């Protein structure tokens, strides 16, 4: 890698990280120091104390974790099975169905708000964990299918054929051979599915309520008629980033290998 390329990468990393660093620093500043200084200030934890006094953040965190985790697990299970079928089997209209899976991701989310709201309300799924998880899963599964299909295509068919010759069924070969080999892809896909569900705002704003309100919906409540609580908003943003950061840090090896594992075939 040339020095010019390294310099460009460093600049891009700084541009992406700088707003996050600024957010974290502002969460420890006193109100008078929020916009007057960048690095040199007296840190305080009063912003976090005030944040928890204004919002029941623990409850919103619990809701976000339940919904994001449930969506990630369910979408990866369904998407992995569907992706394996697209990667290994030839069946009628396979290419058309694969295109329709991709097409479903092209639609703007706001286009389905009204019909989905009518259906969810008729079924009694609004403001319930199960309803929100099923809704998120419907939108995350196409993404999982396209990612996992590339990973499965990178695994040689001969390994499964050898397992079948040894007496395994196709399902057993999939569970014992293919899935363990695609573990990096599963980890990377799970992280992305969890992150997308954790940060989702539009459907969370419409379909959640007092029982299932998530972090992205709760944070705007810090903007009110009396003003904007910038310090508390930055503190809430910092806390909201932590689970994703910790999750990605612990699984960074699987994430890096997973992002390159399925890149050789399409």
Beta strands, then each sheet from edge to edge (+ up, - down):
strand 1: 223-224
strand 2: 227-228
sheet 1: 1+ 2-
end
